[in-house]
């Protein structure tokens, strides 16, 4: 029986059809609007970053993950999606809950040990992942972008979110893209 792969999402297909300079220019303008006025374009930002990261090549992080922990499972999805993924804010919060509940339980068991309970963002950050434009996860079910902070496109998103100059990163991406 022949096997087939699922067709790419239309946004992903559109991104693949664009040249690297066109895609990078669209990504920069869209991401800057997301930072400046809060427009939600998570599917495009994630697809554009994923396509660009593929064109640049990437190595997978060599860090251990607990496949039974929903937070770790979510991070593995981000990694296997090219280091950037659009996901609902609600799904992010749900994935973080077992970790946060374990921290709350530990604090209740030893209230005088100075244990704290992390925020959702702190749990993500401890796993090498950030929220764009961040730093907070949006409320409700809004789509958000999760990205690996050490990946080339993750560094670009972090710089855009911080309002930093990205010219050197754009040059690096353009040079690395095949």
Secondary structure, 3 states (H helix, E strand, C coil): CCCCCCCCCHHHHHHHHCCHHHHHHHHHHHHHHHHHHCCCCHHHHHHHHHHHHHHHCCCCCCCCCCCCCHHHHHHHHHHHCCCEEEEEHHHHHHHHHHHHHHHHHHHHHCCCCCCCCCCHHHHHHHCCEEEECCCCCCCCCCEEEEEECCCHHHHHHHHHHHCCCCHHHHHHHHHHCC
